[in-house]
Structure formats: structure tokens, C-alpha cells
Amino acid sequence: MAAAGYLSSLEALMTEFYDVNTSNARKQEIEAQLNNFSQQSDAWRHCLIFIEATKNQFVQMYALTVLQNLVSRRWVSVEMREKLEITRSLRSLVFSNRPFEVYVVNKIIKLIVDIGKLDWPFHYPNYFSDIVEVMQDVRTCHIGLAFLLTTCEEFATPRDDLSRARREELMMLLTKQLPETLNLLTVIIESSLSRSRIPDDMVTPPPSPTSSNNNVSPAVQDPNVIADQMLSKYDSGAIRLSVRNLDEQSGKLIYLSLNCICHIFSWAPPSHCIQPKLIQSIFCIASIGVDPQVTATPVCIQLANHALVTINEIVGRNFVPRDFGEFYLHIFSNSFELMRRISLANQQAVAPAIDSEFITKFTELLSLFVSVHLRRFELNPEFPMIEFLSLLFDYTFNQPSNDGFLICLDIWSIFFDYLGTKMTNRVEDRTAVLARYEKVLRGVVVSLVGKFQFRSNQARLEELDDETLSDDEVTEWQSFLKECNELVAKVAVIIPEYTVAVVEEQWRLALGVYCSLDRYVTASENGTRLLAIPGENGRCKLHCTLRDLASLTQTLGRLSEYSEGLSDTLVVALFGACDYSVKHTLWSASNSTETALNVDFVEVHAQLLAALKAFHPWLSRVYLEESTDRVYHLIRGVMEGVYKLIRQDKVPLKIVHSAVHLLVSIATSVRPRYFVSLDSMFSLYEYSSTPEFWSATRRRPNCWSTAG
């Protein structure tokens, strides 16, 4: 009766305390009464009764707070029989049929875990075995998993309220339980999957590609064949299993199990407790995300994504089990099958069925493999490195989004950096690398150059914003092109001649179109120059060609440092393109219906000048080696063009800016002895003393600050 009276009074106080009409003074009085009650020696006994008897959530949380303070502050002074009574009562509350709110149950679990953190194993020897027992019962398994996760969180990464010795002891005790714990988690996942598994004779095999892949390189084999060979070799049977839509209970148990596994692998030291059977189960869950026979419900998507997070935790932590090679080969053979399924879906344009987060997490898995484990596996004769790169190639160039494609480029960048470093160490390594990987490198550079050309990838490239500037003062398109060019440059480190030849071939095709456009320029009656491109389709094709020419010119400029891959004819052609641009000034040809073309002409002209600036090392070398009339005519011709661009009115700022940079580069880097005696330079000196020049510098200060 006394407890009932206490409960009624407490409920009234808590209701009054949280009433919006209660004054602050009254709230302070209530707080004082509650504090006085919590200080009573038998307050914990009343609180246990309150939690079970009341439906008032405020009272439940207050009672749990009183118990929490007892455990955290005075637990050492509590008698053993009272500790046992408190622990038993809390456990009975967790497993009772009372409809507690989830946060109340979690608070009770946290209290029991805090008791175990202080008393296990001496005063609470059955703490962990009780958790295992609860996990083994399908009716209470979800509660056991909640206990396990909270235990891992509190024991493996405890707060500073424990001594260092106790923290180390808890870690040691918990680590000893890992083999049994992971085995049990494997059983839970497998039993949950078995309730939703489709018999083998009912599984529909994945469809074959309906269209050819335009990005196939000489080294790329059929991804279906590669994955089948890998799965057969390493007996990765689990991922071949198909799963029906999971029921709610199975999905909940799998999700909680993955939470526990993921947390364990975030702190556990390198150990020998990782079992291939567990990895099979996790990959089976991940395969739900790419299984066309499974309806993409939120639960299935969440489980598949969480499975990949768990796999990434394993791979990223760089665990080293006893049988290291076999274990990781097992992981990546399963990854091959996932990569094959994703690539197949992307190639068949059914990628929306695959969750974008799933693809992102899987790409992260590939990135972790290449960055953390590539060196080990590249030296492992059992690992099919070329086959893996073939699958990665197919996965990269069939990405459903530009962002996903750029992330894949980062993976290739890591790989090419590794090869470049390896080749610089020893001549023997260079020969071996070229013999093994040259076909892969050639395939990547050919497909990559095609990827940023509108002629072959217009629909995807038009998704990129080329107007809004980021914090780095570049547009989305400029950032995309830069990433592609940087990867092309890394391939050029290894195979410079072939890389430059691929870019040059595409560049000359676009340049040929550009240098024939003067025949479409006519003069109107009022003297205005008009650009007449026949047909809407013709103007659209020209727009794509001009954008590609500007992009490829920028790529050539990026490759200028790899002189061993450059030919004199290429640089001479670049000089000729600049002369043509100055002579015909196509950007000035009026076309009111196609302003985009005028923008393209400005971009092409500016990029040609910028690329010529990038080639100044070649010009310096040729000038020092030859000092012939050919070099003199090249320098004189380009300087005459630069002077015209600086001197003429209405030249777009972007072109003038590139021209001034080229002027500075030739004057300071090449430094020909006859430079100041050139007619164009003499005229430029005269022009610099006129009012028009100073007026131009005020209108365009950024250009002339470069010239100094």
C-alpha cells in the first residue's frame, strides 16, 4: 500500500512538473522532493515497482534515472543480495510482456550492461552466458542482440569513469568471447535467411546482355564468364542463393546482427575469429540489393546496404587471419559476383532498380581493396588480377551516374599510382608491368578519352552544369574534365607514346572540322560576317565537335610534360591551329540563332593558346637544339597572332587572357635572342605607351597583371 501511495504521489508530481502552466518556483520545489526521495536507502526498491506498475513514461524514466545513479555512484557499497535482486528485477522487466516503449527497454538494457561492466566476471559470472542464452532463443533473440550491441559499445569503448586496468580487462574478456559470438551471429543470420530462401530449381539465372558494350578494351573479357570462374574456383556458394522478400522478424534479426558484427570489427584487434561462413552469409544479404527477383522494399534495401557497410568494415580494418590469402580471396570472389550483377544491370539500363547508396557502398569496397590490399594480391599467383581489372573496367564505364564514374576513377588513380611507383623502382619491374598490364592501360585510356567527348557521350555530359561555380571557382563540367585528364596523365606516365597518340588522333579529327569552317563564313551587305551552318542537326554536331576540340586541346596541354610521347608534327599542328584561329576569328562571326557556337569558338581559341603555353618546354628544347629558321618562323608567327589579339578591340577576355599568358611564357621560358627585335614585339612596345593601352589595362586588369 505504501508503494501504491508513493506511486500516486510521484505520478502527480511528474505530471505537474511537465505541465506548461507550472511555475519555475514550483518546479524547483518538486525537484527538491524528487532528490530527497532518491537519496533514501530503499529508493531503488520502490523504483523497480514503479517501473512495472506505472504507465506514466515520465515516472518510468525518473525511476530508471534513480537506478542509474545508484549503479554509477554507489554500486560498490550495495550489498550482494541487493545487487542480485536489482539485476534479476531488471532482467524480468526486459523479458516481461509489458508494452514498454523502445527507449525504456533500451534504458533498462543499458542499466544491466552497466552492472556487468562493474561486476563481470567476479560478482556477475553469468553475465555474458546469459546474453548468449537469450540470443539462442528465437523468441528473445532480438533482445539478446540489443544486449550484445550495448555490451560491445560499453565494454570495448568505455568512458573514462573506469580505470585503465579495468578497461583493459574488459577488452580482454570480450575478445575471448568473439569466436563463440561470431559463430552465433552466423547461425542467426543463416536461420533468418533460410526462412526466405528460394530453392535452387526455382532460381531464374541472370539474363545475358542484350547489347554490346561500347567500352570494351582488348583486355576486357565477358564479366559473366569471369565471375563464374572466380565463384567456381573459390566455392563461394552463398552468394548464388536467392532470397525471397524477407519477413519483418527475419529482417529485424539480420539488421541487428549486422549492427553487432559491424561494431565488433570497428574495434576488435587483428584476430583469427573471422569465418568464411560468416562472410558468405553477409554477402548473401548484400546480394539482395542486386537480385532482380527480390522486390526492392525499404527493408531489403536497408539490409543490403548495411551488409556492404559491414563488409567494408572488415576490409578497411585490414584484419589478418591465420589463413589470410584464402580468406580475402573468398571475400573478393564474392565481390566479383556482385560487381558482375551491378555491371549487367547498368549495361541493360535497369540501374534504377539498384539503390544508389548500394552502388556507392560497393564502390567504396572496391576502393578499399585497391588501396589497402592491392599490393598483397598483385603478388599472389592465385589472384586473377587481370580478370579483376576487366570487371572493374566494365563496372567503371557502365556507371549509371557521373558521380559514380568519378569515384571509380579514383580507384583507377590509386592503381596507376601503384604501377607508376613500382616502375620507377627497378627497370625489371617496368618491363614486367608493361608486359602484364599494357592491354588494360590501353583499354582504359581509349574508353576514358571517349567518355568526356560529346561526340560519343553527349546525353550524359549534358547533365553536367557548366555555369555555376563551386567554392574552387570551377564548374561541374570543368571538374569532371579535370578528373578525366588527370587519370589520362597517370596512364601517360606508364605508356606515354600510346596515350598521346590516342588523344592526338581524336584531336586531329575535331581540328579538321574546325579548320574547314572558314568556308561557311560569308559577308552580309552591311559588312557583318555571318557563319552559315546548314541544318539544325549540322549545328548540333558542330557544337559537340567544338566542345570536344576544346576538351582534347586541354588534354594535350596536360600531356605536354611527357615529351617522349610527343611528335614535332603535333606541336606544329597546334601552332597552325592558333594561326588559323587568329586569322579567321570565328568567334566574331555573327549568328543570332546559335550563340552557343560563339561561346564554343571562344573556348576553342583560348584552349589552343593555353595548350601552346603548356608546350613551351618543347619549344625551348627545339630552340636550343636547332636554332633554325623553322623555330624562328614558329615563334614569329605566334607572336604576331598574340599582338593582334592584344591590339584589337572586342576580343573576348578569355582569349586575351590566354594570349597574355603565352606571351609571358615565351618571353621568360623560351627567351629567344631575337625576341625583342620581332616586329610584333616592337609594335607591342609602341602600343604600350599609348592611351589606348592604359585604357585597356583598366578595363581588363587581370590580363595585364599577368604580363607584369
N, C-alpha and C positions, 0 to 999 in steps of 0.2 A: 504493500500500500504506500509505503514511504517513497518507493521508486516511482510509483504512478503519480504521486503528488509532485515529486521533483520534475517529472517529465512534463506535466501540465504547466507548471510554472516556467520551465525552460522554453517550452513552445510559445507561451505568451510573451516571454521576454524577447525571443528571437524575432517573432512577428512584429512586435513593437519596435525593435531596433532597426529593422529594414523598412519600416513604414516611412514614406516620404514626408509625412507630417510630424515625425518625431524630431524634437529639437536637439541640437548638439549637446546641450547640458544633460538632457535625459539620456542620450546615448552614452555619455561618459559615466553616468550612474550605472547603466546596465553593464558596461564593460567592467566596472569595478566589481559588480556582483558576480559576473562570469569568472573573473580572475580569482576571486575568493573561493568560488566553488572548485575551480581546477586545482587549487592548492591543497584540497582535502586529501588525506591519505587513501581513502577508498573511492575517490572520484572516478578512477578507471573502471571500477565495478559497475557504477551507475551508467557510465558512458556505453559500456558494452550492451547494457539493457536498452538504453535509449536508441542505439543504432538499429536494433532489431524491432523495437516496438513502435517507433515513430515513422510517419510518412513525410514529416517535415524535413526537406533537404537541408535547410539551414541548421537544424538541430543535428542531423547526421554529420555534417561537415564540422560542426563545433566539437562534437564528441570525438571524432577522428583526430582533430587537432589536439585535443587534450591527451589522447593516447600517443600521438606523435611526439609531443613534448616530453611525455614520460619516457618513451623509448630513447630519445635523443639526449636527454639531460640527466635522468635519474635511474636508468636501467640497471646500472651496476649495483645499486643499493636495493633493488627489488628482490624479494625472497624467491627462491627457486620454484616453490609450489605456485606462487602467484604468477611467475613468468609462464609456467606451463599452462595455467588457467587462461591467461590472456591469449597465448598463442593458439590454444585449442578453440577458444571462443571466436577468435578472428577467422580461423580456418573454417569453422562451422558457418560463419556468416557468408564467406565466399561461396560455399557449396550449398547454401540453403536455396529454397525455391522463392525467396523473397524477390520481388521485381525491383531490385536496386538499379539506379541509374549507372551507366557505364563508368562515369568518373568516380562514383562511390566505390564500386568494385575495385577499380584501379588503385584508389587510395588505400583500401584495405590490403590489397596485394603488396603495395609499397611498404606498408607497416610491417607485414610479415617478413618481407625481404630485409628490411632494416634490422629486424630482430635477428635474422640469420647472419647478417653482416657482422653483428656483435658476438653471437653465441656459437656459430658453426665453426668447428665440429665438436667442441668440448661440451657445451651446455645444450646444444641442439644437434645431436649427431645424425638425426634422420632428416635434416633439412633438405638436402639435395635428393635423397632417395624418395622422399615424399613427392617432390616435383616429378621425378621420373615415373612414379606410380600413377600420378594424375594424368600425365601425358599418354600413358598406355591405355587408358580407358577412353573410348570414343565419345562417351557422354561428357567427359570433363577435359578432353584434350585441349580445347581452346583456352581453358583456364590455366592448364599446365604450361602452354606455350607463352601465355602472358606472364606467368611466374618466371619462366626461363629467360625471357627477354629482359624483364626488370632486374633479374639477378645478374645477367651479363652487364647491364648498364651500371648497376650499383657496385658490383664486385670488381669488374675489370677497369673501370674508370671512376673510382670513388672520389668524393670530395676530400678536402683537407682536414675533415673532422676525425680522420683515422691516422694513427701513427704510421710511419713508413714501414715498420716491421709488419704491422697488421695488413697493410695494403699488399706487400709482397707475399704474405702468407695466403691471402685470399686469391691472388693471381695464381699461385702455385696449386692451391686446392682446386680452383676452377679449371685450370689447364689439365689436371689429371682426369677430369670428368669429360673432356672433349671427345675422345673416341666413342664412348657409350652414347653421349648426347647426339653426336652427328649420325651415328647409326640409327638411333631412334627417330631423328628428324627425317632420315631417308625412308624409314618404314612408314611414317605418317604421310609423306608426300606420295609414295608409291601406292599405298592403300587408297588414298583420296583419288589418285589418277585412275586406279583400276576400276573404280565405280563408274567412270565416264569414258572408258577406253573402247574403241571400235575394234571388233575382230579383224584380223588381217585380211580375211576373204571379202570384207566389206569396204576396204580402203580403196579409194579411187586413186590411181597413180597420177602424179602431176602431169599436166599437159605439156606437149612439146611446143617449142617456139613456133609461132605462125608466120613470122617474118624474119628475114636475115638481119644480122647486126651490122650496121654500117661502120662500127668502130673496131672491127676485128683486125688484129695485128698478126704478123706471121707466127708469133709465139702463143697466140691465144687458141686453146682447144675448146671443144664443147664443154661448158660448165657442168652439164648434167653427167657427162662421162667422168669428168674429174672427180666430182663429189661422190659418185657411186664407187669409184675406185678407192677413194680415201675411206669411205664408210666400210667397204668390204675389207680393207686392209687392217683397220683398227677395230672392227667389230663393234661399231657404235650403234647397237640395235635400238636403243631407246628412242632416238630421235625419229626413227622410222614409224613409231607408233602414232596413230592418230587418235584424237580425243574429241569426244562429243562436247557439247556445251556443258560446263561444269554446273552442278547444283550448288546452291548457296552455301551449304555446310562444307562441302569439299573445297570450294573456292576460298572460304574463310580460313580453313585449316592450312591450306597451301600458302596463302598470303602470310599468315602468322609464322609459319615455318621458315619461309624465305626471309622474313624480318630477322628471325633469330640467327639464321645462317649468315646473313649479310653482316650483322653486328659482330658475330664471332670472328669473322675474317677481317674485320676492321681493326682488331686489337690483338688477336692471337699471334704468338710468335711462330716463326717457321717450325712446322711440326710434321709429323708423319701420320696424321689422322685423316687426311683428305682421301676419300674413297672414290674410285671411278664410278661406283654405283650411284653415289650421290650426284656426281656431275651428270650422269645420264638422266637422272630424274629432273634436274634443273633444266637441262637442255630440252627435255620433253615438254616442260612447261613453256619454255621460250618458243618452241615450235608452234604453239597455239597461235602466236602472232602472225605466222605466215602460212597457216593451214587454210586453204580455201573452203574446206568442209566444215569449219568452225565459224559460227556466226560471231561477228566482231562485237560482242556485247561489252559494256564497260568493264565487267568483271574479268572477262578473258583478256582484254587489252591490258588492264592493270596488272594481272598476273604475269603475262608475257613480258611486259616492260620491267617488272620487278625481278623476274628471273634473270634478265640481262644485267640489271644492276648488281645482282649477286655474283654473276659470273665475272663481271668487271672488277668486283672487289677482290675476287680470288686471283685474277690475272694481274691486277695492278699492284697487289701486295707482294708479288714475286715470291710466293711460297716455294719451298724447295723440299718436296717429299723425298723419301728414300729412292723411289723409282721415278726420278724427275722426268727423264725423257719420255717414258711411256705415258705418264700421267698427262703431261702437257700435249703430247701428240693426240691423246684421247680428246682433250678439250678442243683442239683446233681442227681435228677431223670432224667433230660435230659442228664447229663453226663454219666449216666448208659447206655443209649441207644447208645451213641457214642462209649463207651468202648465195648459194645457188638458187634457193627459193625466192629470195628477195630480188635477185637479178632477173629471174624469169618473170616475176610479177611486173617489175619495172619495164622490161622489154615488151611485154604484152599490153602495156598501158592500163594495167589494173592496179597500179600502185596505190590509189586512194583506199583500197581495201586493207593496206598495211598502215598501221598507225605511224605517223611521222616521228613520234618520240621513240618508237621501237627502232626505226631506222637510225635515228641519232645515237641511241644506246649501242646498237650493233656496230656502227662506225667507230664509236669510242672503244669498243672491244678490239677492233682491228688496229686502231691506233696504239693501244696498249701493247698488243702483241708485237708490232713492228718496233716500237720504241724501247720496250723492256726486254723482249725475248728473241728478237731477230738474230742477234749475234750468236746465240747458242744454237738456234735451229738452222741457221745458214751453214753451220759446220757439221750438222747432224746428217749423215748419209741417209737416214731413214725418213727424213722430212722432205716431201716433194716441193722444193722451193719454187721451181718454175711453174708447176701446176697451181700453187697458191697465188703467184703473181698473175697468172692467167685469170683466175677467178676474181682477184682484186681489180684487174683491168676491166672485166665485164661489169663488176659491181660499180666501179667508179663512173664509167661512161654511160651507164644507164640509170644514173641517179634521177629521181623524179623532181628534184629542185636544184636551183643554182647554189643555194647554201650548202646542201648536202654534197654537191660536187666539189665545192671549195674545201670542205672538211676532208674529203678524200684526197685532195691534192696535198694537204698537209701530211698525210700518211706517206704518199709517194715522196714528198720532200725529205722526210726522215730517212727513207730507204736510200734515196740518191745521195744524201749526205754521208750515209754509212759507206756506200760504194766509193764515193769520192775520197773519203779518208783512207779507206783500205787501199785504194790505188796509189795514193801518194806515199805509202809506207815503203813498198817494195815494187820493183819492176815486175817481179814474178807475179805479184798479186794483180797488177794491171792487166797482164796477159790473160790470167785466169778469169778475171771479172769480165773482160770483153768476150772471151770465148763462151762464157756461161749466160751472160745477160744482154748481149748486144741486140738480139732479136726483140727482147722485152723493151729495151730502151728505145729502139726504133719505132715499135708499135705505139708506145706512149706518146712520143713527140709528134708523130703523124696525126694521131687522134686529137691530141691537145691543140695543135695548130688549127685543126678543123673545128674544134669546139668554140673558139672565140671568133669565128668568121660568120658573118651574116649570110653569106652565100650558102652555107651548109647547116646553120643553126639559128635561123632568123627568129622563129617563134619563141624560142627560149631566151634569146638575148634581148628581145624587145621587152621582156619582163623586168629588165634592169633599169633602174632610174638613172638618167644621165643629166639631171638638172639639179637636184637637191644635194647640197654639200654636207658632208659629215663633219665631225669635230676635227678630222685630219685634213679638211679642205679638199676632199676628193668625192666624186660621185660614186654611186654603187657600181656603175659600169666601169669607171676608171679603176676602182679597187679590184673588180673581177679580172680585168685585163692585166693588171699588175701581178696578181697572183699567178695567172697563167704564164706570163712572161718570166717570172722568177723561176718557175719549175722548168720551163724550156731552157733557161740559162744553166740550171743544175744538170740537165742532161748534156748540155754543151760542154760542161767540164769533162765529161767522160768520152763522148763521141762528138767532138766539135765539127768535123767536116760534114758529117751526115746531118747534124742538126741545122747548121747554116744552110745546107743545100735544100732541105725541106722547106724552110722559111723563104729562102730566095725563090724557089720555084713558084710558090703561091704569090709572092710579092710581084714577080715579073708578070704573072698573068693579070693581076689587077692593074699594074703600071701600064701594061699595053693598052688597056681600055682607057685609062686616064690620059695617056699621051696622044690619043686619037680624037679627043673631044674638041679640038680647035676647029675641026671641020663643021661642027654643029653651031659654031658661033657666027652670027650674022649681024650686020649693022642696019638699024632702022633708019627711017627718013630723017629723024631728028638727031641722028648720030649715036644713039644709045646702042650698046652692044647687047644682043639677045642670045640666049642659049636655047636652042630649039631641039629638045629630045623627043622623038616621035613616040606617042603612045604612053598611057598610064603605066603599063607593065614595064616599058623601057625605062621610064624614070625611076620606078621602084627598084629595078635591077641595078641601075646606076647608083642609086643611094646605097644599096648594100655593098656594091663594089668599092665605092669611095670610102665607106666606113672600114671595110676590110683593108684597103690600101693604107689608111692611117694607122690601123692597129698593127699590121705587119711591118710597117716602117718603124713603128715604135719597138717592135720585137727585134728588128735588125739592129737598131741602136743599142738595145740591151745586150746583144751578142757581139758588139764591136770589140770587146776586150779579148775575145777568143780569136786572135789573129791567125792562128794556124788553120782555122776553118774558112777564112775569108779569101775571096779571089779579087784580083785587081779589077776584073770586069764588073763585079758587083758595085764596088765603090765608084767606079767611073759612071756606071748607070745611075747611081744616086746623085752624082754631080749633074748629070744630064737632066734628071728629073727636076732638080732645083732650077736649072736654067730654063727649062720648059715652063715651069710654074711662074717664073718672073716674066717671061716673055709674053705669055698669054693671059695671065691674071684672071683665071676662070672665075674666081670668086667675085669679080666685078661685073660679070655678065648678068644682066637683069633677067629675072624670071619670076614674076609676081606670084605665079601659082605654085612654085616649088622653092620656097625659102629654105627648106631643109637642105637642098643641094648646095646653096651658097654657104651654109654652115659647114657642110662636108668639105667643100673646096678649101675653105679657110683652115680646117683641121688638117687636111692632107698637106697643104703648103707648109704649115707650121711644123708638122711632124717631120717632113723632109729636111727642113733646115735643122731641126733638133737632132735628127739622126746623123746629119753631116757633121755636126759639132761632136757627136759621140765618136765619130771616126777620125778625130784629129790625131790619135796615136799612129794610125796607119799613114796619114798624110805626113806626119813628122818623120816617120821611118823612111818613107819613099823619098821625101825631100833630102834627107841626109845621105841616102844610099845612091840616089840618081842625080839630083840637081839638074834635071833635063828640061827641055822645052815642054815636055808633057806636063810636068808638075807645075811649071810656070803658067801654062795656059789654064790648068785647072784652078789654081789659086786666083789668077787674074779674073777668070770668068765668074767665079763665085763671089768675089769681092765687088765686081761690077753689079751683080744682082743685089747684094746686100745694100750697096749705096742707093740703088733705085728704090728699094723698099723703104729705106730710111728717109729718102728725099721726097718721095711722092706723098701727096695728100690722100686722105681717105683709105690708107692701107690699114686693115684691121689690126687692132692692138696685139692680138695673139701672134700674128705673123711678124710684126715689128719686134716683138719681144724675142722671138726665136732668132731673128736676123741679128740683133744686137749681141745675143749670146754667142752666136757663131763668129761674129767679128772679134769679140774679146778672146775667144778660144784660139783663133788663128794668130792673133797678134801676140798672145802670151805663151802659147804652147808650141806652135809650129815655128814662129818667128823667122820667116824667110828674110834674107838680107835685102831683098828688093821690095819689101813690103811697103815702106813709106814712099817709094818712088812710083808706085802704081798710080795711074790716072784717077782711079776711083778713090784712092786714099787722099790724093791731093785735093780732089773735088770735095771730099768729106771734110777735110781740114778747113777749106774755104767756107763751106756751108756752116761749120760750127761757129763761125764768127758773125753770122748774120742774125738779125732779129727773129727771122722765121724759125731758126734752130732753137733759140731760147724759148720761143713761144711753144714749140713742140715739146720741149722738156717739161714745161709747166703743165701741158695737157697730159703727158704720159711720163710721170716721174719715175715709175717703176722700171720702165725700159732703160732710161738713161742713167739711173743709179747703178745699173749693171755695168754700163760702159765706163763708169768712173770718170 
